[in-house]
Amino acid sequence: MFKNYLKIAWRNLWKQKVFTLINVGGLTIGLTVGLLLLLWVKNELSYDRYNTKWDRIYRLTTDIHVNGSDFISSQVQDVMGPTLVQDYPQVEKFVRLQPQRDIMVQKGHETLQEKKAAWADSSIFEVFTLPLLAGNPKTALTAPFSVVLSETAARKYFQSTDIVGKMLHINNTADYRVTGVMKDMPDASHFHFDFLLSMSERANSRSNNWGNHDYYTYVLVRPGVDNAFLNARLKDITYKYVSPFYQQILHFSLEEIEKQGSHVRYAAMPLSDIHFYANRADQSFIEPSGNIQYVYIFSAAGIFILLIACINFMNLSTARSASRAREVGVRKTLGSQRKQLILQFLSESWLICAMAMLLALVAAAILLPFFSEMAGKKMTINLLDQPQLIVYFIGLLLIVGLLAGAYPAFFLSGFKPLQVLKGKLLSGSNTGGLRSALVVVQFVISSVLIIGTIVIYNQLQYIQHRQIGYDRRQVLVLQNTYPLYKQVNAFREAILRIPGVENGTMTGFLPTGQYRQSPSFFKDRNAAIKDAITTEAWQVDQHYIPTLGMKVVAGRNFDPQNFGTDSSAIIINETAAKMLGFKDPLGKELYDPKTDVSDLRASHIIGVIKDFNFNSLHHPVTPLILRLQEERGSMAFRVKTDHIQDLVEKVRQQWDAMVPGQPFLYAFMDNEFNTLYQADQRTGNIFIWFAVLAIIVACLGLAGLAIFTAEQRTKEIGIRKVHGASVTDIVTLLSKDFIKLVLIAIVIATPLAWYVMNGWLDDFAYRTTIHWWVFLLAGCIAIVIALFTVSFQSIKAALTNPIKSLKTE
């Protein structure tokens, strides 16, 4: 019986080639997009799930709010993890990580820079699932100056993984013994390291320093323990250990802090939440985080595009109801039951879906490398390694087939044979309202996607062109300039003598860099809690502000040659000035403790600098203090030349002359700035491409309906032409109904799109405005697309010889 259903289905589909092609084409595009987005969403949701104990691992976070200033971090004190394990048996293990973006590793006669390195406790292999190819995981990182390499790093430096006991010279200072080789960390991980160095030489868990927050700390809890229990224990620790420390160092307790409306809190974040919910600015020290909004948006986009394709199928199937009505009548007269007819029509639907699914799998396999590159992810369709995909595909096939074919099946099978055989059934007119509603739904979705595309494009352009308080153009950044050591000033002077170099500054604290410090300052020497603020504090030189094109809005820049007291001077940004509440901050003093509040360092304010963005535009500008102090982490040079590569080569030659054998590492600040928004750029491009595909699918359905309408009105068109109707009149006649539906869709889509995109823009502290013209432009685009889609068939029908039209039956 089922074979007979398929045979009849195939004959009907072959007979109606145009409609079959439109249905299969639309479903193929919809399923291809759905599969690609399914792989993307699956990849996002799988982050850190490779760990066998992922549901018992938590990362500790810090939230300090003092007098309107905030310090929110994914890092805590080095003693927090050991204390939890010591005081609470429910906490099984802890591991601390301290990423080191730039380490120098000697390979033969050359020194290479490695960016994926971190100090780690030996317990890392007990908490995380990081299998070792060589070495003992229990002892690999216990000894000082030991290092575990990834498989990639091991082959890079030794061409083998059997290297336990080999030595590596790191950071030009020490020899490290290789004690293990681990498999490369999975792509879907919130951190990736090629070098794990022993924490035993770095952290001192007995230091009892509860003031510094500079370690990513993870804890493994015993089965049955949840984060609510862990958060309660962290609160206990805060009052038991942190409060006495504050009392000793700052001379006020947590109770006094809370009375001022401030707080010091620590929390546990589940490992599976880190990729989506970690503090973005802070998380970048390990790896850029994801955005759960994009998971929702792309999931919805995939469902909506599939829905559009299904609507096409339903529309075209019900539109062709008249051509199938006589078949239904005859089969019912001959004894066919309704359930048999339903199965017949569902068989046609599943056959179309099966054809589309096969084509979609081929298309997805072809497009996946390009999509992976666009998304910045490594995704594969491997049914052997990913058997769950087979379940997804079968489920998707059944659901889409049922969704697309259910209504046509029940509608067509419901025809009464007597009415059909007497010719009383009109040509699908009783489904005209449904078809109109479905067309409106299609173009509501399409219009929302068009508006979304315009808004995303505008926001990305806004990011690129917004005035951010400094000039990032043509700024050459030399990274990791520590090897220059005492020659650093001589090197800067030598570079300034190169034609095309206008200015240069020496500091690792750059707006697009990773260096950060967040100490506390007091407005009064009494160091009362009401006078405390937490702020960024950067060490810069007198060339920093002019080199980066920043603006001093009050006071002056550092000038140690003419002002000897500038060694204790500071410059603050506008946000810090507002937070401090000084009417005139110039000449005022701020105090920060060297060891405790009994040993305060006074710094006088000599200038106020215009706010500049030193985090991404997802975050507002926070208080910042610039202090005149040498910091050799990096150098930045403002250049002005049409021969930039020649200039870079001259800088390289000077570098090689002063520090031969050390890697010359450079970047341009505008490229580093763009890296901050790489994830937004990628997701924006993905959204735009899929929006275009959704519109194409909607247009396929509209084209099919235009063909059907023209066929149904062939005689009417002939009569109108005989009576003098022009081609324009006929095109207008056939197009106006569709345009009305598109206009209705635009009216519905406008508030919906505004709500959705406004929510997306709320994720940015600095955002573009959704102007009225966005909706007008989107509406015009939708109307033009609809007109272009139906006009071809309308013009074809209008140009048909009326004699031929009047002969049709």
KOLLO-124158 format. One record per residue (C-alpha): x, y, z; residue number from 1; residue in one letter. Coordinates in steps of 0.05 Angstrom, whole numbers. Layout:
N
X;Y;Z;num;residu
X;Y;Z;NUM;a
...
// end
This chain:
809
X;Y;Z;num;residu
0;0;0;1;m
54;49;19;2;f
91;33;-45;3;k
28;51;-83;4;n
24;117;-45;5;y
95;134;-65;6;l
83;115;-138;7;k
21;160;-143;8;i
57;215;-106;9;a
116;212;-154;10;w
69;216;-214;11;r
33;276;-186;12;n
98;312;-170;13;l
126;297;-239;14;w
63;323;-272;15;k
67;389;-234;16;q
141;403;-247;17;k
140;478;-234;18;v
104;472;-167;19;f
147;413;-148;20;t
210;452;-165;21;l
187;512;-124;22;i
169;468;-64;23;n
232;427;-66;24;v
275;489;-78;25;g
244;527;-21;26;g
248;469;27;27;l
319;454;7;28;t
340;526;23;29;i
300;524;88;30;g
329;457;109;31;l
400;477;90;32;t
395;540;132;33;v
362;500;188;34;g
418;448;187;35;l
474;500;187;36;l
442;540;243;37;l
428;475;281;38;l
503;459;278;39;l
520;530;301;40;w
471;528;359;41;v
492;457;378;42;k
565;480;379;43;n
548;540;423;44;e
508;499;472;45;l
562;445;477;46;s
615;491;506;47;y
653;457;563;48;d
608;396;561;49;r
668;354;540;50;y
687;352;614;51;n
659;289;645;52;t
646;327;710;53;k
620;391;678;54;w
557;392;720;55;d
599;394;785;56;r
649;448;764;57;i
639;521;783;58;y
681;584;773;59;r
684;635;828;60;l
668;707;812;61;t
675;775;847;62;t
625;832;852;63;d
648;894;891;64;i
606;957;890;65;h
633;1017;928;66;v
600;1086;925;67;n
576;1078;854;68;g
639;1046;827;69;s
640;972;808;70;d
692;918;804;71;f
661;857;771;72;i
710;802;755;73;s
715;728;739;74;s
777;726;783;75;q
784;719;858;76;v
840;716;910;77;q
892;661;907;78;d
870;637;976;79;v
795;630;960;80;m
800;561;928;81;g
845;529;981;82;p
801;558;1037;83;t
737;529;1008;84;l
769;460;1003;85;v
798;466;1073;86;q
735;490;1108;87;d
681;451;1071;88;y
686;376;1054;89;p
630;385;1002;90;q
683;420;959;91;v
726;365;931;92;e
780;401;890;93;k
802;470;868;94;f
845;493;810;95;v
872;563;796;96;r
891;590;728;97;l
930;653;713;98;q
933;663;637;99;p
997;692;607;100;q
983;720;539;101;r
1055;726;517;102;d
1110;679;536;103;i
1176;672;500;104;m
1198;601;484;105;v
1267;586;455;106;q
1269;538;396;107;k
1340;526;373;108;g
1371;594;358;109;h
1306;632;354;110;e
1255;654;406;111;t
1181;646;391;112;l
1121;680;422;113;q
1066;637;449;114;e
998;668;467;115;k
962;607;496;116;k
996;596;563;117;a
976;596;636;118;a
1001;579;705;119;w
958;523;733;120;a
951;481;796;121;d
968;407;789;122;s
895;391;804;123;s
874;416;735;124;i
876;345;708;125;f
830;321;764;126;e
779;376;754;127;v
778;382;678;128;f
779;326;627;129;t
847;338;594;130;l
876;269;576;131;p
952;263;576;132;l
987;228;519;133;l
1051;226;561;134;a
1065;238;634;135;g
1029;226;700;136;n
969;273;710;137;p
975;269;786;138;k
1047;294;788;139;t
1055;331;722;140;a
1050;402;752;141;l
1071;390;824;142;t
1144;410;818;143;a
1166;483;806;144;p
1188;500;735;145;f
1151;442;704;146;s
1108;450;642;147;v
1055;409;605;148;v
1049;420;530;149;l
992;408;483;150;s
1002;357;428;151;e
1007;413;377;152;t
1060;450;418;153;a
1099;385;430;154;a
1104;370;356;155;r
1121;443;341;156;k
1181;444;388;157;y
1203;370;390;158;f
1168;336;330;159;q
1144;283;379;160;s
1098;272;439;161;t
1148;227;475;162;d
1184;285;507;163;i
1176;278;582;164;v
1241;302;614;165;g
1259;349;557;166;k
1276;422;574;167;m
1247;487;547;168;l
1277;557;560;169;h
1218;603;574;170;i
1213;679;581;171;n
1288;686;573;172;n
1296;671;647;173;t
1286;598;666;174;a
1289;527;641;175;d
1225;487;648;176;y
1222;411;648;177;r
1168;380;605;178;v
1128;333;651;179;t
1069;317;606;180;g
1037;323;537;181;v
961;332;535;182;m
912;325;478;183;k
894;391;446;184;d
836;423;483;185;m
769;416;447;186;p
745;474;405;187;d
682;482;447;188;a
720;503;509;189;s
721;571;543;190;h
797;567;547;191;f
852;539;503;192;h
923;532;527;193;f
984;501;494;194;d
1028;511;555;195;f
1009;497;627;196;l
1063;520;676;197;l
1066;498;748;198;s
1029;544;795;199;m
1075;524;853;200;s
1124;579;834;201;e
1068;630;825;202;r
1014;629;878;203;a
1023;624;953;204;n
959;598;984;205;s
985;614;1054;206;r
995;688;1039;207;s
927;705;1070;208;n
921;763;1021;209;n
846;774;1012;210;w
855;838;973;211;g
883;817;905;212;n
835;787;855;213;h
879;758;800;214;d
865;683;795;215;y
812;646;755;216;y
790;595;807;217;t
748;533;793;218;y
721;485;845;219;v
696;413;837;220;l
640;397;886;221;v
615;330;908;222;r
553;299;875;223;p
488;331;900;224;g
520;398;918;225;v
491;457;878;226;d
512;529;869;227;n
461;554;921;228;a
500;515;974;229;f
566;541;945;230;l
542;613;945;231;n
521;607;1018;232;a
590;581;1036;233;r
623;637;997;234;l
582;687;1038;235;k
606;653;1102;236;d
678;658;1078;237;i
669;731;1060;238;t
650;748;1132;239;y
699;700;1163;240;k
762;719;1125;241;y
750;778;1078;242;v
718;823;1130;243;s
775;817;1181;244;p
825;830;1124;245;f
788;895;1106;246;y
786;914;1179;247;q
861;903;1185;248;q
882;937;1120;249;i
828;989;1109;250;l
803;996;1181;251;h
730;984;1165;252;f
688;920;1162;253;s
639;892;1112;254;l
582;913;1158;255;e
604;985;1151;256;e
610;977;1075;257;i
539;950;1071;258;e
512;1007;1114;259;k
538;1054;1060;260;q
497;1017;1007;261;g
558;982;980;262;s
576;908;979;263;h
630;856;971;264;v
603;791;943;265;r
629;726;915;266;y
589;676;874;267;a
596;609;839;268;a
581;606;764;269;m
566;537;734;270;p
617;516;682;271;l
563;509;629;272;s
543;583;639;273;d
612;613;630;274;i
611;617;554;275;h
547;658;554;276;f
543;695;620;277;y
615;711;640;278;a
635;784;647;279;n
656;799;576;280;r
711;849;589;281;a
743;805;642;282;d
731;739;604;283;q
774;764;546;284;s
836;748;587;285;f
820;675;575;286;i
777;675;512;287;e
721;718;484;288;p
653;696;510;289;s
591;679;471;290;g
524;713;472;291;n
461;675;490;292;i
420;726;451;293;q
451;701;386;294;y
431;630;404;295;v
359;653;411;296;y
362;696;349;297;i
392;643;304;298;f
347;588;331;299;s
287;632;316;300;a
315;650;247;301;a
324;577;229;302;g
253;560;252;303;i
224;619;215;304;f
259;603;150;305;i
234;532;154;306;l
165;559;170;307;l
166;602;108;308;i
185;542;66;309;a
128;502;98;310;c
79;558;85;311;i
100;557;11;312;n
82;483;8;313;f
15;493;43;314;m
-3;553;-1;315;n
14;519;-66;316;l
-19;454;-46;317;s
-85;487;-26;318;t
-81;533;-87;319;a
-79;471;-132;320;r
-137;440;-95;321;s
-183;445;-156;322;a
-136;404;-199;323;s
-136;349;-146;324;r
-211;354;-129;325;a
-235;308;-185;326;r
-182;257;-165;327;e
-207;258;-93;328;v
-279;252;-115;329;g
-266;192;-160;330;v
-224;156;-107;331;r
-276;168;-53;332;k
-331;142;-100;333;t
-290;79;-111;334;l
-286;67;-36;335;g
-223;102;-12;336;s
-227;122;60;337;q
-207;191;84;338;r
-148;164;125;339;k
-121;132;61;340;q
-125;198;25;341;l
-91;233;83;342;i
-35;183;80;343;l
-31;193;4;344;q
-22;268;10;345;f
25;262;70;346;l
66;213;28;347;s
73;267;-25;348;e
94;316;29;349;s
146;269;58;350;w
171;252;-11;351;l
183;325;-26;352;i
215;334;43;353;c
259;273;32;354;a
283;300;-35;355;m
295;368;-3;356;a
331;337;57;357;m
379;299;12;358;l
394;361;-28;359;l
400;401;36;360;a
451;352;65;361;l
493;358;2;362;v
486;435;2;363;a
503;439;76;364;a
564;395;67;365;a
588;440;10;366;i
573;504;47;367;l
598;482;115;368;l
671;502;105;369;p
650;572;83;370;f
600;577;140;371;f
652;552;191;372;s
701;605;167;373;e
647;659;171;374;m
627;636;241;375;a
699;626;265;376;g
683;555;287;377;k
703;485;267;378;k
639;449;251;379;m
630;382;216;380;t
573;337;193;381;i
598;269;213;382;n
541;221;224;383;l
587;166;250;384;l
618;209;304;385;d
554;248;316;386;q
498;197;316;387;p
451;247;349;388;q
451;285;283;389;l
416;226;250;390;i
361;232;302;391;v
357;307;289;392;y
353;297;214;393;f
299;243;218;394;i
260;284;268;395;g
266;346;225;396;l
243;308;164;397;l
181;281;199;398;l
163;347;232;399;i
173;389;169;400;v
136;339;126;401;g
78;337;175;402;l
78;413;184;403;l
80;426;109;404;a
31;372;88;405;g
-18;366;146;406;a
-66;421;126;407;y
-67;404;51;408;p
-77;330;69;409;a
-136;343;114;410;f
-164;397;69;411;f
-161;357;4;412;l
-184;293;36;413;s
-246;329;62;414;g
-276;343;-6;415;f
-346;314;-15;416;k
-347;270;-77;417;p
-418;290;-99;418;l
-401;364;-100;419;q
-335;353;-134;420;v
-363;309;-190;421;l
-420;360;-202;422;k
-367;414;-210;423;g
-393;454;-151;424;k
-325;461;-119;425;l
-294;527;-138;426;l
-222;533;-156;427;s
-192;537;-88;428;g
-231;600;-72;429;s
-252;575;-4;430;n
-179;574;17;431;t
-163;644;-9;432;g
-168;673;61;433;g
-120;622;89;434;l
-71;633;32;435;r
-73;708;43;436;s
-60;699;117;437;a
-1;653;103;438;l
29;703;54;439;v
22;757;107;440;v
58;712;157;441;v
114;699;107;442;q
125;773;94;443;f
119;791;167;444;v
178;745;179;445;i
214;772;118;446;s
202;844;137;447;s
227;832;208;448;v
290;801;179;449;l
299;860;131;450;i
292;910;188;451;i
338;867;231;452;g
390;866;175;453;t
389;942;169;454;i
394;953;244;455;v
452;904;252;456;i
488;936;193;457;y
477;1005;223;458;n
503;983;291;459;q
566;952;262;460;l
578;1016;222;461;q
565;1057;285;462;y
618;1016;322;463;i
668;1027;266;464;q
658;1103;261;465;h
640;1125;331;466;r
686;1175;364;467;q
717;1134;419;468;i
761;1187;451;469;g
827;1168;417;470;y
854;1161;346;471;d
867;1088;331;472;r
888;1100;259;473;r
960;1089;238;474;q
984;1070;308;475;v
1038;1016;306;476;l
1038;974;369;477;v
1101;935;387;478;l
1082;878;434;479;q
1122;849;491;480;n
1180;899;492;481;t
1208;872;558;482;y
1270;843;524;483;p
1295;914;511;484;l
1304;923;586;485;y
1351;983;598;486;k
1354;999;524;487;q
1280;1015;520;488;v
1288;1091;520;489;n
1345;1088;470;490;a
1302;1044;425;491;f
1244;1094;428;492;r
1290;1151;409;493;e
1319;1112;351;494;a
1249;1096;325;495;i
1228;1169;330;496;l
1286;1187;283;497;r
1256;1144;228;498;i
1219;1188;176;499;p
1144;1180;183;500;g
1144;1166;258;501;v
1111;1225;294;502;e
1108;1204;366;503;n
1115;1144;412;504;g
1095;1120;481;505;t
1118;1063;525;506;m
1066;1025;565;507;t
1027;960;564;508;g
963;997;584;509;f
933;1010;516;510;l
858;1019;501;511;p
858;957;458;512;t
905;917;503;513;g
895;867;558;514;q
932;899;617;515;y
886;922;673;516;r
892;944;745;517;q
834;961;792;518;s
859;989;859;519;p
818;1029;909;520;s
828;1103;923;521;f
803;1149;977;522;f
782;1222;971;523;k
804;1236;1042;524;d
866;1219;1082;525;r
821;1190;1136;526;n
806;1132;1088;527;a
732;1128;1107;528;a
689;1080;1068;529;i
645;1137;1044;530;k
705;1166;1008;531;d
728;1102;973;532;a
722;1087;899;533;i
747;1029;856;534;t
778;1051;790;535;t
824;1030;734;536;e
895;1055;746;537;a
945;1054;688;538;w
1019;1068;686;539;q
1037;1113;628;540;v
1089;1163;606;541;d
1085;1236;585;542;q
1079;1216;512;543;h
1017;1173;521;544;y
963;1226;511;545;i
992;1260;450;546;p
1012;1195;416;547;t
941;1167;420;548;l
908;1232;401;549;g
871;1240;467;550;m
843;1306;492;551;k
857;1340;559;552;v
793;1377;576;553;v
820;1409;641;554;a
889;1420;669;555;g
950;1393;633;556;r
989;1332;611;557;n
1047;1302;649;558;f
1111;1343;642;559;d
1166;1314;687;560;p
1220;1358;656;561;q
1187;1422;679;562;n
1147;1396;739;563;f
1187;1353;787;564;g
1125;1338;828;565;t
1093;1300;770;566;d
1123;1237;798;567;s
1064;1238;846;568;s
1014;1268;797;569;a
954;1234;765;570;i
906;1249;709;571;i
834;1225;713;572;i
780;1215;661;573;n
713;1251;659;574;e
676;1192;689;575;t
723;1190;749;576;a
715;1266;758;577;a
639;1258;760;578;k
643;1200;808;579;m
690;1237;855;580;l
641;1295;858;581;g
695;1349;858;582;f
670;1415;828;583;k
741;1429;807;584;d
784;1366;812;585;p
849;1402;793;586;l
896;1404;852;587;g
855;1356;893;588;k
888;1294;922;589;e
871;1221;921;590;l
900;1169;968;591;y
915;1095;957;592;d
945;1048;1007;593;p
1015;1020;996;594;k
1004;964;1047;595;t
946;989;1090;596;d
909;1053;1104;597;v
962;1073;1155;598;s
1011;1080;1097;599;d
974;1121;1045;600;l
1005;1148;981;601;r
980;1217;962;602;a
971;1235;888;603;s
949;1303;863;604;h
905;1312;803;605;i
937;1355;748;606;i
888;1341;691;607;g
823;1312;666;608;v
822;1273;602;609;i
762;1265;557;610;k
730;1196;565;611;d
754;1143;517;612;f
730;1072;508;613;n
781;1022;534;614;f
730;965;534;615;n
684;945;478;616;s
622;987;465;617;l
582;933;501;618;h
607;966;565;619;h
603;1038;589;620;p
666;1078;604;621;v
688;1067;676;622;t
731;1111;721;623;p
804;1114;701;624;l
867;1143;732;625;i
932;1153;693;626;l
996;1153;735;627;r
1065;1175;710;628;l
1105;1112;718;629;q
1149;1069;673;630;e
1116;1006;645;631;e
1153;966;591;632;r
1100;918;567;633;g
1089;949;499;634;s
1103;1010;456;635;m
1058;1049;410;636;a
1081;1095;354;637;f
1039;1143;314;638;r
1061;1140;242;639;v
1044;1180;180;640;k
1069;1151;115;641;t
1045;1121;50;642;d
1099;1067;54;643;h
1078;1032;118;644;i
1113;966;104;645;q
1179;1001;91;646;d
1172;1037;157;647;l
1155;971;194;648;v
1217;940;163;649;e
1261;997;188;650;k
1232;987;258;651;v
1246;913;253;652;r
1318;926;234;653;q
1327;971;295;654;q
1296;917;339;655;w
1341;863;312;656;d
1402;907;323;657;a
1385;919;396;658;m
1356;851;416;659;v
1379;800;365;660;p
1343;733;367;661;g
1281;762;401;662;q
1216;758;362;663;p
1192;823;331;664;f
1118;826;347;665;l
1074;882;322;666;y
1002;899;305;667;a
963;961;285;668;f
915;989;336;669;m
856;993;288;670;d
862;919;275;671;n
865;904;349;672;e
803;948;358;673;f
766;909;304;674;n
784;844;341;675;t
741;868;400;676;l
680;864;355;677;y
699;803;314;678;q
643;761;344;679;a
592;816;330;680;d
617;823;259;681;q
613;749;247;682;r
544;740;275;683;t
520;802;238;684;g
545;773;172;685;n
512;706;186;686;i
446;740;202;687;f
449;782;138;688;i
463;721;94;689;w
407;680;125;690;f
359;739;121;691;a
373;742;46;692;v
359;667;40;693;l
294;674;79;694;a
271;728;30;695;i
289;683;-29;696;i
247;627;0;697;v
188;675;11;698;a
195;700;-61;699;c
194;628;-87;700;l
126;618;-54;701;g
101;685;-79;702;l
124;668;-150;703;a
86;602;-146;704;g
23;636;-124;705;l
31;688;-180;706;a
36;631;-231;707;i
-26;598;-202;708;f
-66;663;-201;709;t
-48;679;-273;710;a
-69;609;-294;711;e
-135;614;-257;712;q
-151;682;-288;713;r
-129;666;-359;714;t
-199;676;-389;715;k
-211;740;-349;716;e
-145;768;-375;717;i
-165;751;-447;718;g
-233;785;-440;719;i
-202;847;-409;720;r
-151;852;-465;721;k
-205;845;-518;722;v
-241;903;-485;723;h
-179;946;-489;724;g
-141;933;-424;725;a
-67;951;-430;726;s
-8;910;-405;727;v
-1;959;-347;728;t
-74;948;-328;729;d
-66;873;-328;730;i
-1;875;-287;731;v
-34;922;-237;732;t
-94;875;-233;733;l
-52;814;-218;734;l
-3;850;-171;735;s
-47;894;-127;736;k
-74;837;-84;737;d
-4;814;-67;738;f
20;884;-52;739;i
-39;894;-4;740;k
-17;832;34;741;l
55;857;36;742;v
32;925;63;743;l
-8;890;118;744;i
54;848;135;745;a
97;911;140;746;i
47;943;188;747;v
49;881;233;748;i
125;872;227;749;a
144;943;245;750;t
128;942;320;751;p
151;870;325;752;l
218;885;293;753;a
227;947;336;754;w
217;907;399;755;y
264;851;379;756;v
320;895;353;757;m
314;944;411;758;n
326;885;457;759;g
388;865;416;760;w
415;936;418;761;l
406;938;494;762;d
467;892;498;763;d
509;952;476;764;f
525;1008;524;765;a
535;1052;462;766;y
485;1039;406;767;r
455;1068;344;768;t
384;1095;342;769;t
329;1058;304;770;i
305;1115;260;771;h
237;1118;227;772;w
269;1113;158;773;w
293;1043;175;774;v
221;1018;174;775;f
205;1059;112;776;l
266;1031;76;777;l
250;960;97;778;a
178;968;73;779;g
201;995;6;780;c
250;937;-1;781;i
195;886;15;782;a
147;918;-35;783;i
200;921;-90;784;v
218;848;-77;785;i
145;828;-81;786;a
133;869;-144;787;l
195;841;-177;788;f
173;770;-159;789;t
102;774;-186;790;v
113;822;-243;791;s
149;772;-288;792;f
90;724;-288;793;q
41;782;-291;794;s
75;812;-352;795;i
78;743;-385;796;k
3;734;-374;797;a
-12;805;-398;798;a
27;793;-463;799;l
-9;728;-479;800;t
-52;730;-542;801;n
-124;739;-518;802;p
-150;690;-572;803;i
-106;636;-541;804;k
-130;655;-471;805;s
-204;651;-490;806;l
-194;581;-519;807;k
-169;553;-453;808;t
-214;510;-410;809;e
// end
